[in-house]
Amino acid sequence: MLFLHREDGQGLVEYALVLVLVAVVVIAILTLLGPQIGNVFSKITFGLS
């Protein structure tokens, strides 16, 4: 009984790692596609005015 492993924090760490991975992927996508997205919004704004 004294040497039973506690795995309470393991799930939290796994969720945190997945969250960090998703954040890195989103940042990479926005870095690569940011200028193109900005151009699209500029064209929309210019077309509306």
N, C-alpha and C positions, 0 to 999 in steps of 0.2 A: 504493500500500500504506500510506502514511503517513496518508492521509485517510479510511480506512475507518471507518465508524461502529460503535462498540461498542454493542450492544443487550442486554448482559447484565443490567443493572439495570432495564431497562424492564419486564420481566415482573413483577419484584418490586414495583415501584411500582404497577402495575395491580392486583395482588392486594391490596396495602395499601389502595388506594382502594376496591375492592369491599368489603373487610372493614370499613372505616370507614362506608361507606354502609349496610351491613347492620346495624352497631351503632347507627347513628342511627335506622334504622327500628324496630329492636327497642326502643330507649329510648322512642321516640315512642308505640309501641303500649302499652308498659307504663305510661307516664304517663297515657294516655287510659283504659285498661281496668283499671288497678291497683285502684281502689276496688271495682269490680264483682267482680274476681277474689277480693279479700279477703272480700267478702260471701259468695261461694260457699263459700270454705273455712270461714268462721265458721258458716254454716248446717250444713255437713257435721259440723264439730266438735260443735256443739250437738245435732245429731241422734244422734251416737254416744254422747253422755254421758247 
